[in-house]
Amino acid sequence: MSPTPATCRDTTFAGLPAWELTLPQGDRAVVAQQGAQVLSWVSGGRERLYLSPRSTLDGRAAIRGGIPVCFPQFNQRGPLPKHGFARNLAWAFDAADFTEDSALLNLALGDSATTRQWWSQVFEARVRVLLTPSALRVGLEVRNTDAQPLAFTGALHTYLAVDDVAQARLFGLGGQAEWDAVTDQRRRADPELRFVGEFDRVYAAAHGPLELQDGPHGLEIEQDFDWAETVVWNPGAHKCVALPDMPTDGWRRMLCVEAAQVFEPIELAPGEQWVGSQCLRVV
């Protein structure tokens, strides 16, 4: 008898069209059509991503949590809507592939009358979600199909679930250039990051994986070198109260560790392609 393969099936998540990837050993991930956004990743019987219970799941507003794809602009650093438009649009199914212990889902987004309301660029983008035992890899691919150069910034805005952010520790960024967006100070990062109050910092990407320790739980976070920066963010108690799509204590249960391109845009000549990914691994 042949082993049971991984699966991918159409589903809904709080009424949103989505796909569910499952592995025979029990790991699973849910990816929304809106934004090609991973909403859930369960590994070892534990939810590893944070999704706000107050997030607006109506297909129109941005979804607070999971892994939003910020493209083609990071935050408000440009003329486009905050974090770009890709996270608010419906992505199309492109392909899926399975083995005994892996499930791969590809979703695609191209320029359209809707995107040209904000951005005149002709482009093709794909999100690749690969689920393997104890690991999740999310990649963003961008191809310039225009006759003119393409420039963009962005991020995989990953919300990680933690039991208590005040007890969490992040290792692996020690010595990297750090910009604290709260105080507008620049320095070198400490070997161990801890989280008290609002935390919003941009780091030069590390040369190896990071490790998040959350009590007895450990998670390895690795991004490839195509992303120049890593963003670490938690709103803290004061700012969290001002976020209508977060519970007042939601800041305690999450930490964003993002593969990002913040300061310098990625530039593609006509016909060129860029690929950037982030891998999460239970340790």
Contacts in CASP RR format, 6 or more apart in sequence:
PFRMAT RR
TARGET T0000
AUTHOR 0000-0000-0000
METHOD contacts of the structure
MODEL  1
MSPTPATCRDTTFAGLPAWELTLPQGDRAVVAQQGAQVLSWVSGGRERLY
LSPRSTLDGRAAIRGGIPVCFPQFNQRGPLPKHGFARNLAWAFDAADFTE
DSALLNLALGDSATTRQWWSQVFEARVRVLLTPSALRVGLEVRNTDAQPL
AFTGALHTYLAVDDVAQARLFGLGGQAEWDAVTDQRRRADPELRFVGEFD
RVYAAAHGPLELQDGPHGLEIEQDFDWAETVVWNPGAHKCVALPDMPTDG
WRRMLCVEAAQVFEPIELAPGEQWVGSQCLRVV
3 24 0 8 1.000
3 100 0 8 1.000
4 24 0 8 1.000
4 100 0 8 1.000
5 24 0 8 1.000
5 98 0 8 1.000
5 99 0 8 1.000
5 100 0 8 1.000
6 21 0 8 1.000
6 22 0 8 1.000
6 23 0 8 1.000
6 24 0 8 1.000
6 98 0 8 1.000
6 99 0 8 1.000
6 100 0 8 1.000
6 101 0 8 1.000
6 102 0 8 1.000
6 103 0 8 1.000
6 131 0 8 1.000
7 21 0 8 1.000
7 22 0 8 1.000
7 98 0 8 1.000
7 103 0 8 1.000
8 19 0 8 1.000
8 20 0 8 1.000
8 21 0 8 1.000
8 22 0 8 1.000
8 96 0 8 1.000
8 98 0 8 1.000
8 103 0 8 1.000
8 105 0 8 1.000
9 19 0 8 1.000
9 20 0 8 1.000
9 22 0 8 1.000
10 17 0 8 1.000
10 18 0 8 1.000
10 19 0 8 1.000
11 18 0 8 1.000
11 19 0 8 1.000
11 20 0 8 1.000
11 30 0 8 1.000
12 18 0 8 1.000
13 30 0 8 1.000
13 32 0 8 1.000
13 39 0 8 1.000
13 40 0 8 1.000
13 57 0 8 1.000
14 57 0 8 1.000
15 57 0 8 1.000
16 32 0 8 1.000
16 33 0 8 1.000
16 34 0 8 1.000
16 57 0 8 1.000
16 59 0 8 1.000
17 32 0 8 1.000
17 33 0 8 1.000
17 34 0 8 1.000
17 90 0 8 1.000
18 30 0 8 1.000
18 31 0 8 1.000
18 32 0 8 1.000
18 33 0 8 1.000
18 39 0 8 1.000
19 30 0 8 1.000
19 31 0 8 1.000
19 33 0 8 1.000
19 93 0 8 1.000
19 96 0 8 1.000
19 105 0 8 1.000
20 28 0 8 1.000
20 29 0 8 1.000
20 30 0 8 1.000
20 31 0 8 1.000
21 28 0 8 1.000
21 29 0 8 1.000
21 30 0 8 1.000
21 31 0 8 1.000
21 103 0 8 1.000
21 105 0 8 1.000
21 129 0 8 1.000
21 131 0 8 1.000
22 28 0 8 1.000
22 103 0 8 1.000
23 101 0 8 1.000
23 102 0 8 1.000
23 103 0 8 1.000
23 131 0 8 1.000
23 132 0 8 1.000
23 133 0 8 1.000
24 100 0 8 1.000
24 101 0 8 1.000
25 101 0 8 1.000
25 133 0 8 1.000
26 42 0 8 1.000
26 44 0 8 1.000
26 45 0 8 1.000
27 41 0 8 1.000
27 42 0 8 1.000
27 43 0 8 1.000
27 44 0 8 1.000
27 131 0 8 1.000
27 132 0 8 1.000
27 133 0 8 1.000
27 134 0 8 1.000
28 40 0 8 1.000
28 41 0 8 1.000
28 42 0 8 1.000
28 131 0 8 1.000
29 38 0 8 1.000
29 40 0 8 1.000
29 41 0 8 1.000
29 42 0 8 1.000
29 103 0 8 1.000
29 129 0 8 1.000
29 131 0 8 1.000
29 136 0 8 1.000
30 38 0 8 1.000
30 39 0 8 1.000
30 40 0 8 1.000
31 37 0 8 1.000
31 38 0 8 1.000
31 39 0 8 1.000
31 105 0 8 1.000
31 107 0 8 1.000
31 129 0 8 1.000
32 38 0 8 1.000
32 39 0 8 1.000
32 63 0 8 1.000
33 90 0 8 1.000
33 91 0 8 1.000
33 107 0 8 1.000
34 59 0 8 1.000
34 63 0 8 1.000
34 87 0 8 1.000
34 88 0 8 1.000
34 89 0 8 1.000
34 90 0 8 1.000
34 91 0 8 1.000
35 63 0 8 1.000
35 68 0 8 1.000
35 69 0 8 1.000
35 86 0 8 1.000
35 87 0 8 1.000
35 88 0 8 1.000
35 89 0 8 1.000
35 90 0 8 1.000
35 91 0 8 1.000
35 109 0 8 1.000
35 127 0 8 1.000
36 69 0 8 1.000
36 86 0 8 1.000
36 91 0 8 1.000
36 107 0 8 1.000
36 109 0 8 1.000
36 127 0 8 1.000
36 129 0 8 1.000
37 63 0 8 1.000
37 66 0 8 1.000
37 67 0 8 1.000
37 68 0 8 1.000
37 69 0 8 1.000
37 87 0 8 1.000
38 49 0 8 1.000
38 66 0 8 1.000
38 67 0 8 1.000
38 129 0 8 1.000
38 136 0 8 1.000
38 138 0 8 1.000
39 49 0 8 1.000
39 51 0 8 1.000
39 63 0 8 1.000
39 65 0 8 1.000
39 66 0 8 1.000
40 47 0 8 1.000
40 49 0 8 1.000
40 51 0 8 1.000
40 66 0 8 1.000
41 47 0 8 1.000
41 48 0 8 1.000
41 49 0 8 1.000
41 131 0 8 1.000
41 136 0 8 1.000
41 280 0 8 1.000
42 48 0 8 1.000
43 133 0 8 1.000
43 134 0 8 1.000
43 135 0 8 1.000
43 136 0 8 1.000
43 282 0 8 1.000
44 134 0 8 1.000
44 282 0 8 1.000
46 161 0 8 1.000
46 217 0 8 1.000
47 161 0 8 1.000
48 136 0 8 1.000
48 160 0 8 1.000
48 161 0 8 1.000
48 219 0 8 1.000
48 280 0 8 1.000
48 282 0 8 1.000
49 65 0 8 1.000
49 66 0 8 1.000
49 67 0 8 1.000
49 158 0 8 1.000
49 159 0 8 1.000
49 160 0 8 1.000
49 161 0 8 1.000
50 65 0 8 1.000
50 66 0 8 1.000
50 159 0 8 1.000
50 160 0 8 1.000
50 161 0 8 1.000
50 162 0 8 1.000
50 253 0 8 1.000
50 254 0 8 1.000
51 63 0 8 1.000
51 64 0 8 1.000
51 65 0 8 1.000
51 66 0 8 1.000
51 159 0 8 1.000
52 64 0 8 1.000
52 65 0 8 1.000
52 245 0 8 1.000
52 246 0 8 1.000
52 247 0 8 1.000
52 250 0 8 1.000
53 247 0 8 1.000
54 64 0 8 1.000
54 244 0 8 1.000
54 245 0 8 1.000
54 246 0 8 1.000
54 247 0 8 1.000
55 63 0 8 1.000
55 64 0 8 1.000
55 65 0 8 1.000
55 245 0 8 1.000
56 62 0 8 1.000
56 63 0 8 1.000
56 64 0 8 1.000
56 245 0 8 1.000
57 63 0 8 1.000
59 88 0 8 1.000
60 88 0 8 1.000
61 88 0 8 1.000
61 245 0 8 1.000
62 68 0 8 1.000
62 83 0 8 1.000
62 87 0 8 1.000
62 88 0 8 1.000
63 87 0 8 1.000
64 159 0 8 1.000
64 243 0 8 1.000
64 245 0 8 1.000
64 246 0 8 1.000
65 157 0 8 1.000
65 159 0 8 1.000
65 254 0 8 1.000
66 158 0 8 1.000
66 159 0 8 1.000
67 138 0 8 1.000
67 156 0 8 1.000
67 157 0 8 1.000
67 158 0 8 1.000
67 159 0 8 1.000
68 83 0 8 1.000
68 87 0 8 1.000
68 156 0 8 1.000
68 157 0 8 1.000
69 86 0 8 1.000
69 87 0 8 1.000
69 127 0 8 1.000
69 140 0 8 1.000
69 156 0 8 1.000
69 157 0 8 1.000
70 83 0 8 1.000
70 84 0 8 1.000
70 86 0 8 1.000
70 87 0 8 1.000
70 154 0 8 1.000
70 155 0 8 1.000
70 156 0 8 1.000
70 157 0 8 1.000
70 260 0 8 1.000
71 84 0 8 1.000
71 85 0 8 1.000
71 86 0 8 1.000
71 87 0 8 1.000
71 125 0 8 1.000
71 140 0 8 1.000
71 142 0 8 1.000
71 152 0 8 1.000
71 154 0 8 1.000
72 80 0 8 1.000
72 84 0 8 1.000
72 85 0 8 1.000
72 86 0 8 1.000
72 119 0 8 1.000
72 121 0 8 1.000
72 123 0 8 1.000
72 142 0 8 1.000
72 152 0 8 1.000
72 153 0 8 1.000
72 154 0 8 1.000
73 80 0 8 1.000
73 81 0 8 1.000
73 82 0 8 1.000
73 83 0 8 1.000
73 84 0 8 1.000
73 152 0 8 1.000
73 153 0 8 1.000
73 154 0 8 1.000
74 83 0 8 1.000
74 153 0 8 1.000
74 154 0 8 1.000
74 155 0 8 1.000
74 260 0 8 1.000
74 261 0 8 1.000
74 262 0 8 1.000
75 82 0 8 1.000
75 83 0 8 1.000
75 262 0 8 1.000
76 82 0 8 1.000
77 153 0 8 1.000
77 262 0 8 1.000
80 118 0 8 1.000
80 119 0 8 1.000
81 88 0 8 1.000
81 118 0 8 1.000
83 154 0 8 1.000
83 155 0 8 1.000
83 157 0 8 1.000
84 118 0 8 1.000
84 154 0 8 1.000
85 114 0 8 1.000
85 115 0 8 1.000
85 118 0 8 1.000
85 119 0 8 1.000
86 109 0 8 1.000
86 125 0 8 1.000
89 109 0 8 1.000
89 114 0 8 1.000
89 115 0 8 1.000
91 107 0 8 1.000
91 108 0 8 1.000
91 109 0 8 1.000
91 127 0 8 1.000
92 107 0 8 1.000
92 108 0 8 1.000
92 109 0 8 1.000
93 106 0 8 1.000
93 107 0 8 1.000
93 108 0 8 1.000
94 106 0 8 1.000
94 107 0 8 1.000
94 108 0 8 1.000
94 126 0 8 1.000
95 104 0 8 1.000
95 105 0 8 1.000
95 106 0 8 1.000
96 103 0 8 1.000
96 104 0 8 1.000
96 105 0 8 1.000
96 106 0 8 1.000
97 103 0 8 1.000
97 104 0 8 1.000
98 104 0 8 1.000
101 132 0 8 1.000
101 133 0 8 1.000
102 130 0 8 1.000
102 131 0 8 1.000
102 132 0 8 1.000
103 130 0 8 1.000
103 131 0 8 1.000
104 128 0 8 1.000
104 129 0 8 1.000
104 130 0 8 1.000
104 131 0 8 1.000
105 128 0 8 1.000
105 129 0 8 1.000
106 126 0 8 1.000
106 127 0 8 1.000
106 128 0 8 1.000
106 129 0 8 1.000
107 126 0 8 1.000
107 127 0 8 1.000
107 129 0 8 1.000
108 124 0 8 1.000
108 125 0 8 1.000
108 126 0 8 1.000
109 124 0 8 1.000
109 125 0 8 1.000
109 126 0 8 1.000
109 127 0 8 1.000
110 123 0 8 1.000
110 124 0 8 1.000
110 125 0 8 1.000
111 119 0 8 1.000
111 121 0 8 1.000
111 122 0 8 1.000
111 123 0 8 1.000
111 145 0 8 1.000
115 121 0 8 1.000
121 144 0 8 1.000
121 146 0 8 1.000
121 148 0 8 1.000
121 150 0 8 1.000
122 144 0 8 1.000
122 145 0 8 1.000
122 146 0 8 1.000
122 147 0 8 1.000
123 142 0 8 1.000
123 143 0 8 1.000
123 144 0 8 1.000
123 145 0 8 1.000
123 146 0 8 1.000
123 150 0 8 1.000
124 142 0 8 1.000
124 143 0 8 1.000
124 145 0 8 1.000
125 140 0 8 1.000
125 141 0 8 1.000
125 142 0 8 1.000
125 143 0 8 1.000
126 140 0 8 1.000
126 141 0 8 1.000
127 138 0 8 1.000
127 139 0 8 1.000
127 140 0 8 1.000
127 141 0 8 1.000
128 137 0 8 1.000
128 138 0 8 1.000
128 139 0 8 1.000
128 141 0 8 1.000
128 277 0 8 1.000
129 136 0 8 1.000
129 137 0 8 1.000
129 138 0 8 1.000
129 139 0 8 1.000
130 136 0 8 1.000
130 137 0 8 1.000
130 138 0 8 1.000
134 281 0 8 1.000
134 282 0 8 1.000
135 279 0 8 1.000
135 280 0 8 1.000
135 281 0 8 1.000
135 282 0 8 1.000
136 279 0 8 1.000
136 280 0 8 1.000
137 277 0 8 1.000
137 278 0 8 1.000
137 279 0 8 1.000
137 280 0 8 1.000
138 156 0 8 1.000
138 158 0 8 1.000
138 277 0 8 1.000
138 278 0 8 1.000
139 156 0 8 1.000
139 275 0 8 1.000
139 276 0 8 1.000
139 277 0 8 1.000
139 278 0 8 1.000
140 156 0 8 1.000
140 275 0 8 1.000
140 276 0 8 1.000
140 277 0 8 1.000
141 273 0 8 1.000
141 274 0 8 1.000
141 275 0 8 1.000
141 276 0 8 1.000
142 150 0 8 1.000
142 152 0 8 1.000
142 266 0 8 1.000
142 268 0 8 1.000
142 273 0 8 1.000
142 274 0 8 1.000
142 275 0 8 1.000
143 268 0 8 1.000
143 271 0 8 1.000
143 272 0 8 1.000
143 273 0 8 1.000
143 274 0 8 1.000
144 150 0 8 1.000
144 268 0 8 1.000
144 269 0 8 1.000
144 270 0 8 1.000
144 271 0 8 1.000
144 272 0 8 1.000
144 273 0 8 1.000
145 270 0 8 1.000
145 271 0 8 1.000
146 270 0 8 1.000
147 270 0 8 1.000
148 270 0 8 1.000
149 267 0 8 1.000
149 268 0 8 1.000
149 269 0 8 1.000
149 270 0 8 1.000
150 267 0 8 1.000
150 268 0 8 1.000
150 272 0 8 1.000
151 265 0 8 1.000
151 266 0 8 1.000
151 267 0 8 1.000
151 268 0 8 1.000
152 261 0 8 1.000
152 265 0 8 1.000
152 266 0 8 1.000
153 260 0 8 1.000
153 261 0 8 1.000
153 262 0 8 1.000
153 265 0 8 1.000
153 266 0 8 1.000
154 260 0 8 1.000
154 261 0 8 1.000
154 262 0 8 1.000
155 227 0 8 1.000
155 231 0 8 1.000
155 258 0 8 1.000
155 259 0 8 1.000
155 260 0 8 1.000
155 261 0 8 1.000
155 262 0 8 1.000
156 223 0 8 1.000
156 258 0 8 1.000
156 259 0 8 1.000
156 260 0 8 1.000
156 277 0 8 1.000
156 278 0 8 1.000
157 231 0 8 1.000
157 256 0 8 1.000
157 258 0 8 1.000
157 260 0 8 1.000
158 221 0 8 1.000
158 256 0 8 1.000
158 257 0 8 1.000
158 258 0 8 1.000
158 259 0 8 1.000
158 278 0 8 1.000
158 280 0 8 1.000
159 254 0 8 1.000
159 255 0 8 1.000
159 256 0 8 1.000
160 212 0 8 1.000
160 219 0 8 1.000
160 221 0 8 1.000
160 254 0 8 1.000
160 255 0 8 1.000
160 256 0 8 1.000
160 257 0 8 1.000
160 280 0 8 1.000
161 253 0 8 1.000
161 254 0 8 1.000
162 168 0 8 1.000
162 212 0 8 1.000
162 214 0 8 1.000
162 217 0 8 1.000
162 252 0 8 1.000
162 253 0 8 1.000
162 254 0 8 1.000
162 255 0 8 1.000
163 214 0 8 1.000
163 215 0 8 1.000
163 217 0 8 1.000
163 253 0 8 1.000
164 214 0 8 1.000
164 252 0 8 1.000
164 253 0 8 1.000
165 195 0 8 1.000
165 234 0 8 1.000
165 251 0 8 1.000
165 252 0 8 1.000
165 253 0 8 1.000
165 254 0 8 1.000
165 255 0 8 1.000
166 194 0 8 1.000
166 195 0 8 1.000
166 196 0 8 1.000
166 252 0 8 1.000
167 214 0 8 1.000
167 215 0 8 1.000
168 194 0 8 1.000
168 195 0 8 1.000
168 212 0 8 1.000
168 213 0 8 1.000
168 214 0 8 1.000
168 215 0 8 1.000
168 255 0 8 1.000
169 192 0 8 1.000
169 193 0 8 1.000
169 194 0 8 1.000
169 212 0 8 1.000
169 213 0 8 1.000
170 192 0 8 1.000
170 193 0 8 1.000
170 210 0 8 1.000
170 211 0 8 1.000
170 212 0 8 1.000
170 213 0 8 1.000
170 232 0 8 1.000
170 255 0 8 1.000
170 257 0 8 1.000
171 191 0 8 1.000
171 192 0 8 1.000
171 193 0 8 1.000
171 210 0 8 1.000
171 211 0 8 1.000
171 212 0 8 1.000
171 213 0 8 1.000
172 191 0 8 1.000
172 206 0 8 1.000
172 208 0 8 1.000
172 209 0 8 1.000
172 210 0 8 1.000
172 211 0 8 1.000
173 189 0 8 1.000
173 193 0 8 1.000
173 203 0 8 1.000
173 206 0 8 1.000
173 210 0 8 1.000
173 230 0 8 1.000
173 232 0 8 1.000
174 188 0 8 1.000
174 189 0 8 1.000
174 190 0 8 1.000
174 191 0 8 1.000
174 206 0 8 1.000
175 188 0 8 1.000
175 189 0 8 1.000
175 190 0 8 1.000
175 191 0 8 1.000
176 188 0 8 1.000
176 189 0 8 1.000
176 203 0 8 1.000
176 204 0 8 1.000
176 205 0 8 1.000
176 206 0 8 1.000
176 230 0 8 1.000
177 186 0 8 1.000
177 188 0 8 1.000
177 189 0 8 1.000
177 203 0 8 1.000
177 204 0 8 1.000
178 186 0 8 1.000
178 187 0 8 1.000
178 188 0 8 1.000
178 189 0 8 1.000
178 201 0 8 1.000
178 202 0 8 1.000
178 203 0 8 1.000
178 204 0 8 1.000
179 185 0 8 1.000
179 186 0 8 1.000
179 201 0 8 1.000
179 202 0 8 1.000
179 203 0 8 1.000
180 186 0 8 1.000
180 187 0 8 1.000
180 200 0 8 1.000
180 201 0 8 1.000
181 200 0 8 1.000
181 201 0 8 1.000
181 202 0 8 1.000
182 198 0 8 1.000
182 199 0 8 1.000
182 200 0 8 1.000
182 201 0 8 1.000
189 201 0 8 1.000
189 203 0 8 1.000
193 232 0 8 1.000
195 234 0 8 1.000
195 255 0 8 1.000
197 234 0 8 1.000
197 236 0 8 1.000
197 237 0 8 1.000
197 238 0 8 1.000
198 234 0 8 1.000
198 235 0 8 1.000
198 236 0 8 1.000
198 238 0 8 1.000
198 239 0 8 1.000
199 232 0 8 1.000
199 233 0 8 1.000
199 234 0 8 1.000
199 236 0 8 1.000
200 231 0 8 1.000
200 232 0 8 1.000
200 233 0 8 1.000
200 234 0 8 1.000
201 231 0 8 1.000
201 232 0 8 1.000
201 233 0 8 1.000
202 229 0 8 1.000
202 230 0 8 1.000
202 231 0 8 1.000
202 260 0 8 1.000
202 262 0 8 1.000
202 263 0 8 1.000
203 229 0 8 1.000
203 230 0 8 1.000
203 231 0 8 1.000
203 232 0 8 1.000
204 228 0 8 1.000
204 229 0 8 1.000
204 230 0 8 1.000
205 223 0 8 1.000
205 225 0 8 1.000
205 227 0 8 1.000
205 228 0 8 1.000
205 229 0 8 1.000
205 230 0 8 1.000
205 259 0 8 1.000
206 230 0 8 1.000
208 222 0 8 1.000
209 220 0 8 1.000
209 221 0 8 1.000
209 222 0 8 1.000
209 281 0 8 1.000
210 220 0 8 1.000
210 221 0 8 1.000
210 222 0 8 1.000
210 230 0 8 1.000
210 257 0 8 1.000
211 218 0 8 1.000
211 219 0 8 1.000
211 220 0 8 1.000
211 221 0 8 1.000
211 283 0 8 1.000
212 218 0 8 1.000
212 219 0 8 1.000
212 220 0 8 1.000
212 221 0 8 1.000
212 255 0 8 1.000
212 257 0 8 1.000
218 282 0 8 1.000
218 283 0 8 1.000
219 280 0 8 1.000
219 281 0 8 1.000
219 282 0 8 1.000
219 283 0 8 1.000
220 279 0 8 1.000
220 280 0 8 1.000
220 281 0 8 1.000
220 282 0 8 1.000
220 283 0 8 1.000
221 257 0 8 1.000
221 278 0 8 1.000
221 279 0 8 1.000
221 280 0 8 1.000
221 281 0 8 1.000
222 278 0 8 1.000
222 279 0 8 1.000
222 281 0 8 1.000
223 230 0 8 1.000
223 259 0 8 1.000
223 276 0 8 1.000
223 277 0 8 1.000
223 278 0 8 1.000
223 279 0 8 1.000
224 259 0 8 1.000
224 275 0 8 1.000
224 276 0 8 1.000
224 277 0 8 1.000
224 278 0 8 1.000
226 266 0 8 1.000
226 274 0 8 1.000
226 275 0 8 1.000
226 276 0 8 1.000
226 277 0 8 1.000
227 259 0 8 1.000
227 260 0 8 1.000
227 261 0 8 1.000
227 276 0 8 1.000
227 278 0 8 1.000
228 260 0 8 1.000
228 261 0 8 1.000
228 262 0 8 1.000
228 263 0 8 1.000
228 264 0 8 1.000
229 260 0 8 1.000
229 261 0 8 1.000
229 262 0 8 1.000
229 263 0 8 1.000
230 257 0 8 1.000
230 258 0 8 1.000
230 259 0 8 1.000
230 260 0 8 1.000
231 256 0 8 1.000
231 257 0 8 1.000
231 258 0 8 1.000
231 260 0 8 1.000
231 262 0 8 1.000
232 255 0 8 1.000
232 256 0 8 1.000
232 257 0 8 1.000
232 258 0 8 1.000
233 255 0 8 1.000
233 256 0 8 1.000
233 258 0 8 1.000
234 251 0 8 1.000
234 254 0 8 1.000
234 255 0 8 1.000
234 256 0 8 1.000
235 243 0 8 1.000
235 246 0 8 1.000
235 251 0 8 1.000
236 251 0 8 1.000
237 248 0 8 1.000
237 249 0 8 1.000
237 251 0 8 1.000
239 251 0 8 1.000
240 246 0 8 1.000
240 247 0 8 1.000
240 248 0 8 1.000
240 249 0 8 1.000
240 250 0 8 1.000
240 251 0 8 1.000
241 248 0 8 1.000
259 276 0 8 1.000
259 277 0 8 1.000
259 278 0 8 1.000
266 274 0 8 1.000
268 274 0 8 1.000
END
